[in-house]
Amino acid sequence: MTDATPIQVGTLPANSPEARLDWSIARLLCEQYPDVRLRAQVRNHGLLEQVTLGSLLDDPLRLDAFLEECRSIPQCGSAQVTRLREVLATALRTAQSTGQCVFRRPRSEAMPSAASDKAASVEPRPTEWRFLPDFVDAAEDVFFRMWRLAQFDPLVYLPTTLPEFAKTPEVLAVELAPGRDLTAYLQRLAGLRRAFDNVSQIEGLILLDAQALKAVFARRGRYAVLSREAIEQQAGTLRQAMAKWRPGVTCMVCDFEVSGLSSGAFVGSKGVLYAMGGYVVFDDPQLVALLQRRLATARAQGRPLAQFLDEMC
C-alpha cells in the first residue's frame, strides 16, 4: 500500500457500542482499524493510550487539539494526521448514529410507568431533553458541543445578537451580568475561532436578528454605554469573522419577530433553543424538520449580512 492509496475506514460494529467510548485511541486503532496505514511509532505512542474516544465527544476543540498533539510524535506528518482524523471522524459519526452523543433526559425525569392510555395518546415530548439555566455555564455542554457536531452535519445557528465567537469583550461584558468574570469564557471563544480556521468541511446557515443587530450598532438600550470606537471595533471583528467563514456557510439577516423565530441552533436531529437566560436542548427529528421549514422561509426573506453591515456601519 502506498501513501496514494485511498484510506478505507469502516464503521464501528453495532454490538455493545457504548463500550467503544471507553476505549483508548490506541485500542480503537488496534481492534477496529488494524489495516489503516500508520507508522509503528505513531500507532504505539503513549499519547494514543491516554485519550479515549469518549473524551473527544465532550469538547468540540479536543479533536483538533489531540491531532495537533499527534504532530509532535516522531514520524507523524500530515498524511498520518489525515488518516487519524478520518478514523476518528468515522468513529464519532457512529457514536452519533447510535445515540451516544446526545443530551439525555435524566432517568428520574422519565414519564411515570403508571401513565394511562389517555396520556399515551398525547403528542409525545422529545425523548431526550434538558434545560440548562445559565448560558455561560452551559457553553461547554451546549455551544461548544453543537460546534463539534457541526463538523459532521450542516449547522443552523441563530444567535441572540451576534455570533458568540465574533463578539468583542466590550460587547460581551455589556450583555452579561455585572461583575461576571469573562476571562475563561473569552479564552474558550478564542480557541473556537482558531478551530474554525482549521475546519474546512463545516456547512450551514447563520441567521441573525435584524432588530438585535440594529440595537448593537445604533447603540440603543444596554449598548448605549459603549463608545463609537467600541462599536466600530465590533463591526470590524464581525467582518473579519465573515472573511474566514467557509464557502459552505451562509450568513443572512432577517427580522426574528416577523419570521416567528427564536434564538438557537440545530444540527441533525439535535436542537437548542435559548429561553429564560439558558438553553433548552433536545433530540427530536420531527421537531427539527418542522423548524427547518420555517427557517427556510425566513432565509428566503432575509438579506446578506455584508449588505446589512454596509448600510448600518
N, C-alpha and C positions, 0 to 999 in steps of 0.2 A: 504494500500500500504506500503510495507516495503522498506528499503534502497536498497535491492537487486532487486527491481522491475525495469525493463528497463524504461528508460526515453522516453516517447513518445513526440516528438517535431514535430509539423507540419510546415507549411509554411504560410507566411502572405497571406491574400486574395488578389486577383488581383485588386479589385476595389480601386481606388484612392491610389495607393501605395506610391505616393510622400508624402502624409500626415504622413505616418508612420515614416519618418525620423525626424520629429519634435517631436515625442512622447518621453517622458522620458522613461527610462528603467522600472520604476515603472508602468507606464501606459501600456507599452507593455506587461508586465507580467500580469497585471490585465485584459486587454481586449483580448489579443491574446493567452496567455498561463496560464489561471487560474488553470489548472489541474496539472501543474508542481509542484512537491513536494518541496516546500520551506518553511522554518520556518517563522512564522509571523514576528519575529524580523528582519529577512533578507528582506522579501518582503516589509515591511512597513518602512524600514530605509530611512532616508532623503537623503543618498548618491544616491540612485536609482532615486530620484526625480531630482537630479541636473545634471544628464548625459543623453543626448539624443542618440538615435540610430545613427543619422546623424553624431554626433561628433566622433563616432568610425570609420567612413569611412574616416575621414580626417587625421588620424595619424596611421601608422602601429603599433606603440607601445602602443597606447591608450587602446586597448582591454586588453592586458596583464596588463598594469598599473592599469586599472579600476578593474580587477579581483583581483589584488594584494591588492588594497584598500579595496575590499569587505571582505578580510580575517580579517580585523580589526573589522568588525561588530560582535557583540556578537552572538554566536552560528552559525557562518558562517565558517564551516570547509571545508575539501577537497571535501566532497560529495556535499555540497551546491554550491561550486565554480564550480564543474564539471557540475552541472545542469545549472547554469547560462551561462557557456561557450557554452553549446550545444544549448541553446535557442538563444543566440546572434549570434553564427555562422550560424544558420539556417536563422535568420532574415537578416544577412548580405549577405548570398548567394542569398536570394530573392531579395535584393536590386540590386545585380549584374545582376540577370536574367531579371529584369525589366529596366535595363539600367540606374540606378541611380548613380552608382559609376564609371563613365566613364569620359573621357576628352572631354567635349562637345565643338564643334566649336561655337564661338560667333555668335549670330543671324546676326550681321552686316556683317559677312563673308559668309553668305549663298549664294547659286547660285542665280543670278538675276532671278526674276519672269518672265521676258520677254525673257528668253532664247529660242532660235529657236529649231525646231525639230532636226536640224542637230547637235546642241550642245548636245541635249538629247541623241543622239545615241553614243556619245563618251564614252569610258570606264569611269565610274564614279569614282571620288576620294572617299577616306574614308569619311563617313558621319560625323565622329567625329574626329577632329584633332586639333593640336595646336603646335606651335613652342615656346619653352622656351629658350632664348638665352644664359643664364648663368647656367651651370650645377650645380654649388654650390647653387645658389639661388633657383634652381628648385628641389633641393633634397627633400624638403617636398612634393611637388606635384607629383614627378616622382619616384625617387629612393625608398623612404620610402613607398610610396603608392603601388608600384609594389610588395614590400616585403609583405605588408599586404595581397594583393590579392593572393600571393603565398601560403597563409595558406588554400586556398580553391581549387586551381588548380595548376597543375605542372608548374614549373618555368623553363625558359631557360634564362640564363644570360651570356652575352658576354661583359666583362669589357674591357675598353680601354687598360689597362695594367694588374694590379692586381685587385681582387675583392675589392671594395671600403672599405668594413668593415674589410679587412685584411691588409690594408696599415699602415705602421708606420708613425708617424708625420713627420719624416725626408723625407721620400719618397713623402708624400703628399705635403709638402712645396715646393719641387723641381718642382712638376707637376703644381702647381698653380701660379698665377701671384704674383710677388714680392710685399711684404707688405700686402698681404691678411691675415686678421685675421681668424685663423683656430679654435679658441677656441670653439665656439658654434658648429661648424661642427664636430669637434673631439668628443665633448660630445655626439652628436647625434649618431655618429658611434659607440661609446662605448655602448650606450643604445641599439643599434641594435644588437651588439654582444651578450649582455645579453639576449635579447629577443630570439635570435637564440637558446640559450641553453634551453629555456623553450617551444619551439615549436617542437613537435615530428612528426607532420604529413607532413612536407614540403618534396616534392619530385621534382626532376627535374635534369637539366643539367647545369653545369657551364663550359663554353668553353672559354679557354684563348688563346691569340695570341702568338705563339712561338717567333716571332720576337720582340714583345714588351717585353716579359719576358727576352729574351737574352740581350736586351738593359739595363734593370734594373740590372740584376745580373752580367753582364760583365762591368758595369759602363761605358756605352757608352753615347755619346750625353749629354743631360742635366743631366744625372745621374753620370757623371764623377766627379762632385763636392762632391759626397758622399764618405765617408771613407769606407774602407773594413769592419770595425766593423759595420757600419750602414747597409751595405748590408747583413752581416751575421745576424744582428738582424731582418731585413726584412724577410729573409728566415725562421728564427725561428718562427716569428709571423705567417707566412703563413702556416707552418707545424702545428702549434698549432690550427689554424683555421680549417685545414683539419681534425685534430683529433676529432673536435667537430661536424663536419658536419654529418648529419643524414645518415643512410644507404641508404635512397632513393635518396640522392644527389650524382650524379656522376660528377667528375671534370676531364676534358680532356684538352689536349693542341694540337693545330694544327696551321698551317700557314694560317692566315686570307686571305692574298692576294692570295695565291694559291687556297684556297677554295671559294673565292668570297664572303667573309663575311665582315660585318661591326659590330661595337660595338653596343650593345643594349640589350633589354630584352623583353620577351614575356610571357604573362600569359593569357590563354584562348584566346579570340579574340583580346585582347589588346596588343599593341606593343609600344616599344620605340626604336628609332634609334638615336645614337649620331651623330650630324652633326654641323659643323661650331661653335664648342665650346658650343653647347647647346643640347637640346633634341627635337626631333620631336615625338610627341605622337599621337597615332591613335587607332581606334577601327574598324577593318576590318577582319572578319574571313577568307575570301578567301585569302587575302594577307598573313596573318599569316600562313595559311596552306601551301602556296607556300614556304614561308621562312623556315618553319619547315622541309620540304622535303630536302632543301639544307643543313640545319643543320644536319639532319640525315646522309647525305653523309659525311660531314666534321667530324662528330663524329666517323664514322667507320674508317676514315683515321688517326685519332688522336692517342695520347698515354696518359696514365695516368699522372696526374700532379706529383704524387710522384716519378715516374720514371724520369720525366724531371728534378726535383729538385735534385735527386741523381746524375745526370750527370752534372748539372751546378754548384752545391754547394759542 
